[in-house]
Each structure stands twice: as C-alpha cells, then as structure tokens.
Amino acid sequence: MKDSLVSVISCFYNRSEYVCRSVESLLRQTYKNIEILLVDDGSTDDTLDQLSSYKDSRIKLISHRNKGFVRALKDAISISHGNFIAIHGSGDISLPQRIEKQVYMLMDNPNIGVVGCYRQDFSIARNLWDIQKPSVAEDQLSQLLLHNPFSHGEVMFRRSCYEQVGGYREFFEFAQDRDLWLRLAPITRFAVVPEILYRREPIEGSVTKTPCKARKQTYLSEFSIFCALTRKLKSIDPLDQYGSKAFIDFQNSISAKHKISTRLRGLAYRYAADGQFFAAKEFMKEVTDLKPSFFNVVVSRIITSSEKNLTLRKLIKILLRLRFIFKARVEKNIKNAFKKG
C-alpha cells in the first residue's frame, strides 16, 4: 500500500509562461510513484510546445481541441490509473512534499477520502500574500454549505469516493469543486495536512482575476449549495432531476437573488480595492437589480462617482483594504470556532 500510485492531473489553457515553474514543482515531488497527466486544452499560444519539451517517463501528455476545464479534467481522470487523484492548478506550485504528505494521510486513515493542506494565496483585495490554514469541522457538510475551505488545486482524493458520487458535473463550468465536495461530504471524511504544501499563484485569465468568470462562479457556487440543501431535505438532486431548468428556477427565486446580491457586492468591494472600478460598478449595477435596497443603491452611486474622482477612489481603496483586514480576522475566529466544535 505504501507504493500506491497517485495520478496528478493538471489542465492548461493558454498559460505557456507558467508551464515551467508549475511542471517542475511536480517533477520535484519526494513521493516517486506518481503519474503526471498534463493536459493542453486546445491552447492557442505555445503552451503545448512548452509541455511537449518534458521527456520524463512519469509524464503523460494529452492534447485535444478546447473542451473546457471540467470536461478536460474528467477525461484525464478517466484514463488515469492511480488509486488517488491529486489536482494541481495550472501555473500553481506544489511544494516537494505535498504528494507524499497527502497520500500518507489517506493511506493511514481509510475513513478520510479528501485531503487538502495549508497554502499560500495572493490576496488581490489586500495586495499581499496570505497563508491559508483551513480546518475541517466535525459537521463538515454544514461547514461546506457556509464556506469552501479549499481552493481546488491543492486537493487529493480517493478515486473510489470520486466514482461513487459520479465525479465532476459538467454543468458546473465554475465551482465544480464545491459541487463535488458537497456530494462527497456525506460519504467520507475530509482532512487537512497542517503544513504549507501549495502556493496558489495570481494568474491573468484566472477566475480570481477575471470579473465575468468570478460572476459565473458566484451563481454556480450558490446553486451547488442549493442542490446540496435539496438533497439533504428532500433526497433528490435538482440538477439530476430537472436539468438546466433547475438552475433557471433557482436564479429567479427571491432567496437566491438575496444571497447572490450579497456575494456580488463582496466582489464589487474586492475589485474596487484592487483599483478595478469599472468592474466594481458593473457588479453593483447587478446587485441593485437583484436587491434594490437603500444601502445597495448608495454603494452603487459612490462607486460610480469614484470613476471620475481620483481622491474618492484612493479613499475607497484604503477603506476597503482595511475592511478586508478586519474581515480576515473575523473569518479566522470563525474557522477556529469550527475547529473547536
């Protein structure tokens, strides 16, 4: 069992400048029994040429027309051979002992099916590197309904658990990880290796850096929560039962509009703190359409006014960064409370 094969999956699309450091971090892993599936999802730059330059016997290169991240990921997993699947975000860095530490935790604890680790994240809103130290509550499903402690790229899971719940669902163009975690939570335990083993890079074109992607992720993340709650209360999955109509009905519900408006307002704050006031203004327009409260209207007007007022923009950026610092401290206290619980 100590020599169990781990399949590491990393899907690339137009990220040639990030290939070297990302792939090299996988080749430096201390755990040797791995296969590394590098997927070029129809890149139009020289990503494929960069990936093709590696001749290591552990690497399997897959290239095809653009299918989208989830389909490319699912297809790669389907042809991999390991008992354990490790996801690795394209452009991110897995520290040398990441695979070793995670696979040993899974092998030594049969009740655990999903394992993450501490990681370094770059905070756009605060403009600095953060160390994320997630923990898993005893009631992990309730925790996941409130907050996703993982960033996807640093996670390893058992193939058997993945297959038991049906794997990733292609409907979730974004938030596919949260949807998977919410379906895995009732059948297996989650855990975290309490060491920094992963570095999540700020990459142009990523969800975090791209407002339109962040918006889609918000809607789909909330829909994954809705599906999980419906499964818990009614033992049916809306997406499986009704297909895309379930998502349309969800978006039109009053409760969904209120929840999504709150999250989109948070995105507006984040992009304003980063100086992207046009994106912040567009988010606040949508927020006021979803929930035209006095507070939302005022925030929208302030952000709109700031586009032509440099002093106001600077003040907003300072205030929002202070807000994010305070919020980070509050979230840390909440996580500690979950850990104690």
Buried (B, 14 or more C-beta within 10 A) or exposed (E): EEEBEBBBBBBBBBBBBBBEEBBEBBEEBEBEBBBBBBBBBBBEEEBBEBBBEBEEEBBBEBBEEBBBBBBBBBBBBEEBEBBBBBBBBBBBBBBBBBBBBBBBBBBEEEEBBBBBBBBBBBBBBBEEEEEBBBBBBEEBBEBBBEEBBBBBBBBBBBBEBBEBBEBBBBBBBBBBBBBBBBBBBEEBBBBBBEBBBBBBBEBEEBBBBBBEBBBBBBBBBBBBBBBBBBBEEEEEBBBEEBEEEBBEEBBEEEEBBEBBBBBBBBBBBBBBBBBBBEBBBBBBBBBBEBBEEEEBBEBBEBBBBBEEEEEBBEEBBEEBBEBBEEBBEEEEEEBEEBBEE
